Amino acid sequence: MAIPRVVEANFIKSAQSLADSVDDTISEVVFLGRSNVGKSSTINGLTSRKNLAKSSSTPGKTQLINFFDVRYVYDEKDWNIRFVDLPGFGYAKVSKELKEVWQKNLVNFIKHRVSIRVFVHLRDARHPNAQIDRDVEEYIKKFIRGDQLYINVFTKIDKLKMKEKRALKRKFPDSITISNSKRIGYEHIHKRAFEHIFGVKEWLN
């Protein structure tokens, strides 16, 4: 059975907070992670669009919530999802005052955004036990709703040796591993998100 295929993806809007975000009428897949983990590259890879999500050369510089409408084709039907690129955390070179406002807006968004169905937490496969990633996962799982899914996705898997890959899978058995430079692993994110949002499971057999 074929997997869901992205046929169209468009940038919709950037927002500073929940208050000025787009209407929450479409199920959303939210991407979060440290500023240098490859969020933009992952979104571009998933949508096969080279410059859909813009990356910054300065870690932590992008402080807006970016929305993208994504259209899949599966079983000869259209399926619409929205991808949301959240500001990276951990390396923000901004003033303390701005950082506090930014973090407050971000926390408010992920806690109260009704349309979020999937959290994709991007983590560097070379540093799987980074404290900031553990803190973020623990924090979100305190308030995650029953209709929401949390996925650990490890980027840069091509940088690991086979022994390290096996160890990573043992410690995080439900995780997904990808490589943006090798363009591998994307289908697993598509499948997991699609299954959760739409309940489609045929391809898993």
C-alpha positions as CSV (number, residue, x, y, z in Angstrom):
1,M,0.0,0.0,0.0
2,A,1.3,3.4,-0.9
3,I,2.1,6.0,1.8
4,P,0.7,9.5,1.9
5,R,2.4,11.8,-0.5
6,V,2.8,15.6,-0.2
7,V,1.7,17.3,-3.4
8,E,1.5,20.9,-2.3
9,A,2.9,23.0,0.5
10,N,2.6,26.7,1.0
11,F,3.7,29.2,3.6
12,I,0.6,30.9,5.2
13,K,1.7,33.2,8.0
14,S,4.1,34.0,10.7
15,A,2.8,34.8,14.2
16,Q,4.3,36.0,17.5
17,S,1.8,34.3,19.8
18,L,-1.4,32.3,20.0
19,A,-3.4,35.5,19.8
20,D,-2.3,36.4,16.2
21,S,-2.0,32.9,14.9
22,V,-4.1,31.6,12.0
23,D,-7.5,30.0,12.8
24,D,-7.2,26.6,14.4
25,T,-9.5,24.8,11.9
26,I,-7.0,22.3,10.5
27,S,-5.2,19.5,12.4
28,E,-1.6,20.6,13.0
29,V,1.8,18.9,13.2
30,V,4.1,21.0,15.3
31,F,7.9,20.8,14.9
32,L,10.0,21.8,17.9
33,G,13.6,21.4,18.8
34,R,16.9,23.1,19.5
35,S,17.9,25.9,17.2
36,N,20.6,23.9,15.4
37,V,18.8,20.6,15.1
38,G,17.5,21.0,11.5
39,K,13.8,22.0,11.8
40,S,13.7,23.9,8.6
41,S,15.6,21.2,6.7
42,T,13.2,18.6,8.0
43,I,10.1,20.5,7.0
44,N,11.6,21.2,3.6
45,G,12.5,17.5,3.2
46,L,9.1,16.3,4.2
47,T,7.4,18.6,1.7
48,S,10.0,18.2,-1.0
49,R,10.3,22.0,-1.1
50,K,13.9,23.4,-1.0
51,N,13.1,26.7,0.6
52,L,9.7,26.4,2.1
53,A,10.9,26.8,5.6
54,K,13.7,29.4,5.9
55,S,16.7,28.6,8.1
56,S,18.8,31.2,9.9
57,S,22.6,31.2,10.0
58,T,22.3,32.6,13.5
59,P,21.0,30.0,15.9
60,G,18.0,31.3,17.9
61,K,17.3,34.2,15.6
62,T,14.0,33.0,14.2
63,Q,11.5,33.9,16.9
64,L,8.2,33.6,15.1
65,I,5.7,30.7,14.8
66,N,5.5,29.8,11.1
67,F,2.4,28.1,9.5
68,F,2.4,26.0,6.4
69,D,-0.6,24.4,4.7
70,V,0.2,21.0,3.4
71,R,-1.9,18.9,1.0
72,Y,-1.4,15.1,0.8
73,V,-2.7,12.7,-1.7
74,Y,-3.6,9.2,-0.4
75,D,-5.9,6.6,-1.9
76,E,-6.8,9.1,-4.7
77,K,-8.1,11.6,-2.1
78,D,-6.8,15.0,-0.8
79,W,-6.0,15.2,2.9
80,N,-5.1,18.6,4.4
81,I,-2.7,19.2,7.4
82,R,-0.9,22.2,8.7
83,F,2.8,22.1,9.6
84,V,3.9,24.6,12.3
85,D,7.5,25.5,12.7
86,L,8.1,26.7,16.3
87,P,11.1,28.9,17.3
88,G,14.1,26.9,18.3
89,F,15.1,26.7,21.9
90,G,18.4,26.6,23.7
91,Y,20.7,28.9,21.7
92,A,18.8,32.2,21.5
93,K,21.1,35.1,21.4
94,V,18.5,37.6,22.4
95,S,18.0,39.9,25.5
96,K,16.7,38.3,28.7
97,E,13.6,40.4,28.5
98,L,12.8,39.3,24.9
99,K,13.6,35.7,25.7
100,E,11.1,35.7,28.6
101,V,8.3,37.1,26.4
102,W,9.2,34.7,23.6
103,Q,9.2,31.7,25.9
104,K,5.9,32.8,27.5
105,N,4.3,33.1,24.0
106,L,5.6,29.7,23.0
107,V,4.4,27.9,26.1
108,N,1.0,29.5,25.8
109,F,0.8,28.3,22.2
110,I,1.7,24.7,22.8
111,K,-0.5,24.4,25.9
112,H,-3.6,26.0,24.5
113,R,-3.6,25.6,20.7
114,V,-6.6,23.4,20.1
115,S,-5.7,22.2,16.7
116,I,-2.3,20.6,17.6
117,R,-2.5,16.9,17.0
118,V,1.1,15.8,16.7
119,F,4.3,17.1,18.4
120,V,7.4,16.3,16.5
121,H,10.3,16.8,18.8
122,L,13.5,16.9,16.7
123,R,16.6,15.8,18.6
124,D,20.3,15.5,17.5
125,A,21.1,11.8,17.3
126,R,24.7,12.6,18.4
127,H,23.4,14.1,21.6
128,P,20.4,12.0,22.5
129,N,20.5,12.7,26.2
130,A,20.8,16.5,26.1
131,Q,19.2,17.9,29.3
132,I,17.2,20.6,27.5
133,D,15.5,17.9,25.3
134,R,14.7,15.8,28.3
135,D,13.3,18.9,30.1
136,V,11.1,19.8,27.1
137,E,9.8,16.3,26.7
138,E,9.0,16.0,30.4
139,Y,7.3,19.4,30.4
140,I,5.0,18.8,27.4
141,K,4.0,15.3,28.6
142,K,2.6,16.9,31.7
143,F,-0.2,18.6,29.8
144,I,-0.5,16.6,26.5
145,R,-4.1,15.8,25.7
146,G,-5.4,12.3,24.9
147,D,-5.9,13.3,21.2
148,Q,-2.3,14.4,20.8
149,L,0.7,12.4,19.8
150,Y,4.3,13.0,20.9
151,I,7.1,11.7,18.6
152,N,10.8,11.8,19.2
153,V,12.6,12.2,15.9
154,F,16.4,12.0,15.9
155,T,18.1,13.9,13.1
156,K,21.6,13.5,11.7
157,I,21.4,9.7,12.0
158,D,23.9,9.4,9.2
159,K,26.6,10.7,11.6
160,L,26.3,7.6,13.9
161,K,28.1,4.3,13.7
162,M,26.0,1.2,13.5
163,K,26.6,0.4,17.2
164,E,25.5,3.8,18.2
165,K,22.3,3.5,16.1
166,R,21.4,0.2,17.8
167,A,22.0,1.8,21.2
168,L,19.8,4.8,20.3
169,K,17.0,2.5,19.2
170,R,17.2,0.4,22.3
171,K,16.9,3.5,24.5
172,F,14.1,5.2,22.4
173,P,12.3,2.2,20.8
174,D,9.3,4.3,19.6
175,S,11.5,7.1,18.0
176,I,12.0,7.8,14.4
177,T,15.5,8.5,12.9
178,I,16.1,10.7,9.8
179,S,18.9,12.2,7.9
180,N,18.2,15.5,6.1
181,S,21.5,15.3,4.1
182,K,20.7,11.8,2.9
183,R,17.0,12.5,2.7
184,I,16.0,9.3,4.5
185,G,13.4,8.5,7.1
186,Y,10.7,11.0,6.1
187,E,8.1,8.3,5.3
188,H,8.0,7.2,8.9
189,I,7.0,10.7,10.1
190,H,4.3,10.9,7.3
191,K,2.9,7.5,8.3
192,R,2.9,8.2,12.1
193,A,1.2,11.6,11.8
194,F,-1.2,10.5,9.1
195,E,-2.3,7.4,11.1
196,H,-2.8,9.5,14.3
197,I,-4.7,12.3,12.7
198,F,-6.9,10.4,10.2
199,G,-6.9,6.9,11.6
200,V,-5.6,5.4,8.4
201,K,-3.5,2.2,9.0
202,E,-3.7,0.1,5.9
203,W,0.0,0.6,4.9
204,L,1.2,-0.7,8.3
205,N,0.4,-4.3,7.5
